[in-house]
Amino acid sequence: MIDLGKSIKNTERKFGSVDVYFFSPVRLPTGEVVYALFTEREVATAVKRAEGNLEDIAIILAEEEKQTVFGRFIHWITSFFGSTRQ
């Protein structure tokens, strides 16, 4: 998760570049975890994009929910009785 309260100083700053970055771990399809650096503007752009596509986030969250033990249990139960969501 990106924490905007914790920045990383750009120690080898070039002219025109930002003075701080925000970091987040990223899991690759292979399962390997790498780290990425984002500017505050890139984070703001990504948040705005997510706010404009809430239906896509709901799909991702539903898939993540299925990965938990409780989520798998609920998925199993609703496979018999159907979902209570309208």
C-alpha positions as CSV (number, residue, x, y, z in Angstrom):
1,M,0.0,0.0,0.0
2,I,1.3,3.5,-0.8
3,D,1.6,5.6,2.3
4,L,1.6,9.3,1.3
5,G,2.8,10.1,4.8
6,K,6.1,8.3,4.1
7,S,8.2,9.6,1.2
8,I,11.6,8.6,0.0
9,K,14.0,11.4,-0.8
10,N,15.3,11.5,-4.4
11,T,19.0,11.6,-3.5
12,E,20.4,11.9,-7.1
13,R,17.8,14.4,-8.3
14,K,18.2,15.7,-11.8
15,F,16.9,19.1,-13.0
16,G,13.2,19.0,-13.3
17,S,12.6,15.8,-11.4
18,V,10.7,15.5,-8.1
19,D,12.5,15.7,-4.8
20,V,10.5,12.8,-3.2
21,Y,9.0,9.5,-4.3
22,F,6.4,7.1,-2.7
23,F,7.1,3.4,-2.8
24,S,5.0,0.3,-3.0
25,P,5.7,-3.4,-3.3
26,V,4.4,-4.9,-6.6
27,R,3.7,-8.6,-7.0
28,L,4.6,-9.9,-10.5
29,P,2.6,-12.7,-12.2
30,T,5.5,-15.0,-11.2
31,G,4.9,-14.3,-7.5
32,E,8.1,-12.3,-7.2
33,V,7.8,-9.0,-5.2
34,V,9.6,-6.0,-6.6
35,Y,9.4,-2.3,-5.5
36,A,8.1,0.6,-7.5
37,L,8.5,4.4,-7.0
38,F,5.7,6.8,-7.7
39,T,5.5,10.6,-7.8
40,E,2.7,12.2,-5.9
41,R,1.2,13.2,-9.3
42,E,1.3,9.5,-10.5
43,V,-0.5,8.4,-7.3
44,A,-3.1,11.1,-7.7
45,T,-3.7,10.1,-11.3
46,A,-4.1,6.4,-10.3
47,V,-6.6,7.3,-7.6
48,K,-8.6,9.5,-10.0
49,R,-8.6,6.6,-12.5
50,A,-9.8,4.2,-9.8
51,E,-12.6,6.6,-8.7
52,G,-13.8,6.7,-12.3
53,N,-13.9,2.9,-12.6
54,L,-15.3,1.6,-9.3
55,E,-17.1,-1.2,-11.1
56,D,-13.7,-2.7,-12.1
57,I,-12.4,-2.3,-8.5
58,A,-15.4,-4.3,-7.2
59,I,-14.4,-7.2,-9.5
60,I,-10.9,-7.2,-8.1
61,L,-12.0,-7.0,-4.5
62,A,-14.4,-9.9,-5.1
63,E,-11.6,-12.0,-6.5
64,E,-9.4,-11.1,-3.5
65,E,-12.2,-12.0,-1.1
66,K,-12.3,-15.5,-2.6
67,Q,-8.6,-15.9,-1.7
68,T,-9.3,-15.7,2.1
69,V,-10.5,-18.7,4.1
70,F,-13.7,-16.8,5.0
71,G,-14.1,-15.7,1.4
72,R,-13.8,-19.3,0.1
73,F,-16.3,-20.4,2.7
74,I,-18.8,-17.8,1.6
75,H,-18.2,-18.6,-2.0
76,W,-18.8,-22.3,-1.2
77,I,-22.0,-21.5,0.7
78,T,-23.4,-19.2,-2.0
79,S,-22.7,-21.8,-4.7
80,F,-25.5,-23.9,-3.0
81,F,-28.0,-21.2,-2.1
82,G,-27.1,-18.3,-4.4
83,S,-25.9,-14.8,-3.5
84,T,-27.8,-12.5,-1.3
85,R,-26.6,-9.5,-3.3
86,Q,-29.2,-7.9,-5.5
